[in-house]
Amino acid sequence: MSSNKPVHRIAIVGTGVIGASWAAYYLAHGFDVIATDPAPNAEANLRAYVKDAWDLLTAVGLAQGASLDRLSFASNMKDALAEADFVQENGPERPDFKIKLFAEMDEATPQDSIIASSSSGLTMDVIQSGCKHPERCVIGHPFNPPHIIPLVEVVGGAKTSEETIQRAMEFYASIGKKPIRLYKALPGHVANRFQAALYKEVLYLVQQGVLSVEDADAAICYGPGLRWGVMGPSLQWHLGGGADGIHHFMEHLMQPLAGMIATLDAPDVTNSLKQSVVDGVLREAGGRPVEQLAKQENEVLMGLLTLRARAGL
Ligand SMILES: NC(=O)c1ccc[n+]([C@@H]2O[C@H](COP(=O)([O-])OP(=O)(O)OC[C@H]3O[C@@H](n4cnc5c(N)ncnc54)[C@H](O)[C@@H]3O)[C@@H](O)[C@H]2O)c1
């Protein structure tokens, strides 16, 4: 496999929630994008999604030559893959399905092109098991929506080559994503596990009657969540430790934190608890449709990312 193959043409396999957003991102970064998806209306839905995302992507700046006209759609997957330099797969999340899909993609994609899967929950060991060239298959797991959120978790399977992992890391970084490398495959990778760890405590405290769902959201998004959007939880301790930073934190504050960690308990996820969350969320949403909330959130996130970039963060 050539290590310096430049990426010009990207194939998007599966254009649902994640694939459509990836397509918008890659187009905004000046690539030719060819998409494929067997669902009826897939092309029309994809074009509508990308057009909708384009205003925000334009506001933050398109790459030279980026254009909606560089999006094409192939109803036959082989046509989409025949000249792809990089493939981003976003098909249904079922092991049997992904194994078969990857075997077919592997047959149809040039041997020196990377095939990345957006899979949230499957490991590459499983996904690549039917491939003749598993060394170029890798997980490139985005955070929803990929056209806004920079994080990509990169992790290989046992048969993925180190070169593929390096190339995927470099490629994502070169187009403004924030790739992180995982050295072990875990169910849920890591970012979703962080969400699960925090949400475990939200559910526990709501179940214990400590606070409402709305106030748990407020506690996070008006408190530590604001800071986490700028600097991560470990670097925050450096700031929290005063002039001596992380050293002071370790000496004086880690023990109380460790004590608190040891007392954390798990909620019992009953139907009644689930209903409490639904009721709280609907009160918070206050009748605003999901699309409106997503649009507002995306605009604020883009503003935050722009400010971070300006501040060199
Ligand atoms: N939704 C999320 O928040 C999220 C976040 C990160 C990663 N992911 C991962 O992204 C992948 C896609 O998830 P999604 O939420 O976009 O699902 P989705 O159901 O919205 O999209 C899946 C798409 O795959 C298409 N498809 C079915 N068979 C196909 C085939 N043979 N070839 C090509 N396309 C085919 C479907 O028509 C559908 O449009 C999954 O692996 C999931 O784990 C999802």
The ligand as a MOL file (V3000), in Angstrom:
LIG
                    3D

  0  0  0     0  0            999 V3000
M  V30 BEGIN CTAB
M  V30 COUNTS 44 48 0 0 0
M  V30 BEGIN ATOM
M  V30 1 N -26.2990 8.2570 14.8020 0
M  V30 2 C -25.2470 8.5460 15.5410 0
M  V30 3 O -25.2820 9.3630 16.4700 0
M  V30 4 C -23.9130 7.9320 15.2010 0
M  V30 5 C -22.7410 8.5690 15.6530 0
M  V30 6 C -21.4940 8.0530 15.2710 0
M  V30 7 C -21.4280 6.8950 14.4780 0
M  V30 8 N -22.5880 6.2790 14.0810 0 CHG=1
M  V30 9 C -22.4540 5.0710 13.2440 0
M  V30 10 O -22.7110 5.4580 11.8980 0
M  V30 11 C -23.2860 4.3600 11.1940 0
M  V30 12 C -24.5770 4.8070 10.5670 0
M  V30 13 O -25.4640 5.2150 11.5810 0
M  V30 14 P -26.6770 6.2170 11.2720 0
M  V30 15 O -27.1340 6.7280 12.5840 0
M  V30 16 O -26.2890 7.1790 10.2010 0 CHG=-1
M  V30 17 O -27.7650 5.1840 10.6990 0
M  V30 18 P -28.9300 5.4570 9.6390 0
M  V30 19 O -29.9120 4.3640 9.8320 0
M  V30 20 O -29.4000 6.8760 9.7360 0
M  V30 21 O -28.1790 5.2760 8.2250 0
M  V30 22 C -27.7910 4.0400 7.7160 0
M  V30 23 C -27.9130 4.1440 6.2090 0
M  V30 24 O -27.3270 2.9860 5.6090 0
M  V30 25 C -28.0850 2.7100 4.4440 0
M  V30 26 N -27.8240 1.3790 3.9370 0
M  V30 27 C -28.4970 0.2260 4.1500 0
M  V30 28 N -27.9400 -0.7760 3.4300 0
M  V30 29 C -26.8930 -0.2540 2.7590 0
M  V30 30 C -25.9380 -0.7690 1.8490 0
M  V30 31 N -25.9470 -2.0520 1.4930 0
M  V30 32 N -25.0230 0.0580 1.3240 0
M  V30 33 C -25.0000 1.3660 1.6730 0
M  V30 34 N -25.8830 1.9140 2.5270 0
M  V30 35 C -26.8090 1.1170 3.0770 0
M  V30 36 C -29.5170 2.9410 4.8970 0
M  V30 37 O -30.3930 3.0980 3.7650 0
M  V30 38 C -29.3700 4.2100 5.7140 0
M  V30 39 O -29.5470 5.3820 4.9300 0
M  V30 40 C -23.4580 3.2280 12.2020 0
M  V30 41 O -22.3910 2.3360 12.0950 0
M  V30 42 C -23.4160 3.9490 13.5470 0
M  V30 43 O -22.9160 3.1470 14.5850 0
M  V30 44 C -23.8250 6.7750 14.4000 0
M  V30 END ATOM
M  V30 BEGIN BOND
M  V30 1 1 1 2
M  V30 2 2 2 3
M  V30 3 1 2 4
M  V30 4 1 4 5
M  V30 5 2 4 44
M  V30 6 2 5 6
M  V30 7 1 6 7
M  V30 8 2 7 8
M  V30 9 1 8 9
M  V30 10 1 8 44
M  V30 11 1 9 10
M  V30 12 1 9 42
M  V30 13 1 10 11
M  V30 14 1 11 12
M  V30 15 1 11 40
M  V30 16 1 12 13
M  V30 17 1 13 14
M  V30 18 2 14 15
M  V30 19 1 14 16
M  V30 20 1 14 17
M  V30 21 1 17 18
M  V30 22 2 18 19
M  V30 23 1 18 20
M  V30 24 1 18 21
M  V30 25 1 21 22
M  V30 26 1 22 23
M  V30 27 1 23 24
M  V30 28 1 23 38
M  V30 29 1 24 25
M  V30 30 1 25 26
M  V30 31 1 25 36
M  V30 32 1 26 27
M  V30 33 1 26 35
M  V30 34 2 27 28
M  V30 35 1 28 29
M  V30 36 1 29 30
M  V30 37 2 29 35
M  V30 38 1 30 31
M  V30 39 2 30 32
M  V30 40 1 32 33
M  V30 41 2 33 34
M  V30 42 1 34 35
M  V30 43 1 36 37
M  V30 44 1 36 38
M  V30 45 1 38 39
M  V30 46 1 40 41
M  V30 47 1 40 42
M  V30 48 1 42 43
M  V30 END BOND
M  V30 END CTAB
M  END
